[in-house]
């Protein structure tokens, strides 16, 4: 697993299990900012390729709702 893939997975896990008390709009804005930092560091094509390379199935510790 590349460093970028690990960082993307960590970012997605963090926001997937975010506390329900947090405002959804604020949470979405923070996610966009965090993702934009990765895009600025690695470039959009690299981030897109890393996202495409991630498995499509849900992680065991994350429940999708």
N, C-alpha and C positions, 0 to 999 in steps of 0.2 A: 504494500500500500504506500503510495506516495505521500509526502508531507501535505500537499494540497488536498488530496482525497481525505486524509485523516482530519484536516481542519474543517473541510466541508461537512463531513459526517458529524463532527463534534458540534458544529454550528446548527445543523439540522436537528440533532438530538436535543440540544439546549432549548430550542424554540418549540419542539414537539412536546416537551414536558413542562412548558412554562406554566406558571401558577395561573389559575383561572381568575384570580383577583386582579391581574394586570390587564389594563385596557388593550383590547385587540388592535386598535389603531396605533397605539404607541408601540406595541410589540412588533407589528408589521413594519413600522418605520425603522425601528432599531435593527430588525433583520435585514432590511434593505441597506442600511448603512454598513452593517458588518459584512454583507455580501459584496458591497461596492468596494470595501477595503481589499478584499481578496482579489477582485477584478483588477483593481489598480496595481496590486502587487504582482499578479501573475499574467494579467491580460485576459480579455474576454474569451478568446478562442481556447486558451488553456483551461480556464474554469469551465467552459461549456463541455470540453472534451472530458474533463474529470467527472462532471455531473453525468454525462452520457455513460461513462464507464462504471458508475456505481450500480449495485444490484437494484432491481426494481421491487423486490419483496420487502415487506416491513421488517424492521429490526425486532428481535425478540423482546427487548425492553421498552419498546414504544408501542402504545396502542393508538391506532388511528381512529378518529371519530368524526 
